[in-house]
């Protein structure tokens, strides 16, 4: 077993740091990956559950430091001791920050869309809960609780239908627009599985994650926001998505009316179905 492989991997809050076989520290955050050669590191400090990687700096300059918080205290101490023992003796002054490799990962349009949709669905579920509570309080005693109990599963079913339908249909419309008015590129596989890169119109290389195994994937972006790329689907997948998505969307809209109608019927003291 090599010395590098025996050094623990530190997983903290929104960051991971490890020592690779190429004699460098690899610091990964959600939107970027830093490769720090050991010759650029001045010292690694471990304090409680925080590890600080301090880079070397030229005389009179303020050294750059990268912190990883909320790690195991025992692992932090072992990591710092092991890495410090591997640091080479400095033979010249260097700017550690200048030799650090930085790779920025962009969030795709689909990832951004799903994050926004998740917030909308949380609002939908909050409204559903408020409707159930209102029914339980405002309805007549003999039917209010039963009505409120039935509202929740009906609303959850409607939410599931709407989620699937929107996730299938809306990206299809986005893709249709980008094919007509956007910039289409071939994103090629980067050096890590599930990571692809493309170069936008300004010459900036951007990386994104995508669960594919092919050497390249077709992608498109809006020229006004080159960071929000969308991986294009093949025609057969698009047809399946638009067909099933439309069915789920219609089912979700129809099912949404059920808890609302049930609440109205219960509050007005009409007979439950």
N, C-alpha and C positions, 0 to 999 in steps of 0.2 A: 504493500500500500504506500502511495506517495505521501509526502508531507502535506501537500496541498489538499488532498482528499480527506485528510484527517482533521482539517480545520473546520469547525462548525459553521453552518450556514445560519445567519441571523435573520429572523423574520420579525419585523417590527410593525409599527403603525404606518401603513401606506408605503413601506419600503422593505427591500430585502438586500442584503449584502453578503457576498461570498468571495472566496479566493479561488481563482481558476488555475488550471495547469499552465497557463501562459504567463504566470508570475504577474498577475494583475488582480486588482479588486474589481468586482462587478457589482455596481449599485443599481438596482432596478426599482423604479417608481412607476405608478400607473401610466404616466405619459412620457417617460423617458428612460433610457438606459445609459449609464456612465461606465466606461472602462478606465480604470485608474492604474497605470503602471506602478509597480512597487517603488521604482526609482523616483516617482513623483510624490511619494508619501513621506512626510516628516515623522509622524507618530500617530499611533492609534490609541485613543484614550477610552477607557471604560469607567463609567461612573454610574453605579446602581444599575438601572435598566436602560441606560443610554450609551451608545458607542459613537465617538466622534473621530472621523478620519481627517486629520489635519495635513494639508498639502505643504510641500516645500515652497518657499517664496524667496524672491531676490532680496538682497539687503535693503532694509528700509520699507519694504512692502508688507502689507497686511496679509497674512496667510489665509487661504481659503479653507473652509472646513465643511464637511458633510456629516450630518447627524442622522442616526437611525434610533428612534425612540421606541419604548415599550417592548424591548427584547428580554430574553431570559438573562437575569443577572449573572448566573454561573456561566452561560454560554458567552456572554459579552466579555467577561474576564478572560476566558480561555481563548477567545478569538483575538483579543488585543495582544495577549502575551505571545501567541503563535505568530501573528503577523509582524509584530515588532521584532521578533527574533529573525525574521526573513529579510528585513529591510537592508538593502546594501549600504555600505559606507559611502557618504557623499564625497564625490571627487571634484565637484564644481557646483556653483550656485545655478539653480534652474527654477523656472517658474512652473510649479507643478500643475497649475490650472491650464497652462498652455498645451500640455501633452495629454490631457484628459480627453478621451473620446466620448462624444455626446451623440446619442441617437434619439430623436424625438418621434414619438408615436402619436399619430392623429386619431381622433375618434371619428369613426365613419358616420355618414348621415343616418344609417339605419340604427346605430347605437344611440345617437342623440335622439332620434325619433322615439325609440323604445323607452328611453329615460323620461321623456316628456309624457308619453302615453301612460307610463306607470303612475305618474303624479295625477293625471286625469282620472285613472281608474281608482286611485285612493280616494279622490273626491267623490266619485260615483258610489263607492262603498260607504263613505261617510254619510252621504245623502240617504242611502238605503237603510242604514242603521237609524238615522233620524226619523225616517218614515215609519219604521217598525216601532220605535219608542212612542211616536205620536199616536199611532194606531192603538197601542196598548193603553195609553193614557186617555185618549179622547173617545175611544169606542165604548160601546155598552159593555157592562161587566161580563155578560155571559158569552160574548164572542170576541172581545178585544184581544185577549191573550192568544187565542187560537189564530186569529188573523195575523197578529204580529209574528207568531212562530212560522207561519207559512210564507210570509213576505221575505224572510231572510234567504231560504234556499232558492226561491224563485229569482230573487235579485242576483244571487251568486251565479246561478245558471246563465242569466242574461249577461252578466259581466264576462263570463268565460266565452260566450258566443261573440260578444262585441270585440273582445281582445283578439281572438283568432281572426275575425273578419277584418278588423282594421289593420292588423299586422300584415295580412295578405294583400289587401286591396290598395291601401295608401302608397306603399313603396312601388307598386306597379305604375301608378300615375306619376310618381316622381321619376321612375325610370323612363317612362314614355317622354316626359318633358326633357330629360337630360339627353336622350338619344337625338332629339330634334334640335335642342338649343345649347347643350353642354359640350364639354370636351371629353372625348373618349380616348382612353389609353389602355395599354396592356401593363397591368401590375405584375411584376415578376417576383418569384419566391426569393426571400432574403435568406440569410444564413441560418435562420432558425425555423423549425416547423411551425406552420400556421401564421407566419409573418410575411407580408408582401410589401413591396416598395414601388413607388412611381415617382416620376419627375413632373412637376407642374410647368405651366407656361413661363414662369419666372426663373426656372432652373433649380428650384428647391426640391430636394428629394425627401419624400414623406413616406413613413412606414405605418402600416395598420395591421391589425389582427383579423384573420379570416379562416374559418374552419375548412380549408381545402387542402388537397394534396397535389394538385396539378402544378406544373412549372410556372404557369402564369394564369391570370384571370382577367377577363375584360372588366374595365371599370370606367366610370364617368364622373365628372364633377362640374359644378357651376364655375365659370371663369371668375365670378365675383367672390367666390369662397372656395378656393382650391383645396382647402383642408378637409372639407366635408365630401368625401368620396363615397360612391355607391357602387358595389359590385353588381354587374349586370347579370341577369338570369338568362338561361337559354330559353328558346320559344316554348318547349314542352313544359318546363317548370312554370313559366309565366302563365300558361293556359290553365294549369292545375290550380295555381294560386288564385287567379282571378275568378275561376269557377267556384272553388270551395269557399274562398273568402267572401264572395257575394252571398252564397247560401248562408254562411254563418252570420254575416252582417244582418241580413234580413231576419234570420231567426232571433238574433240578439235584440233587434228593435222591436219585434213582435213580443218577445218574452219580457221586455222592459215594461210593456203595458200591463202585464199581469199583476205584479205587486202593487202598481199604482191603482189599478181597478179594484184589487182586493182591499186595499186600504180605504178607498172611497166607500165601497160596499159595507165594510165593517163599521166605519164611523157613522154612516147613515143608517146603520142597524138593519141592513137588508140581509137576506138569508145567504149564508156562505155556500159556495159550490161544493 
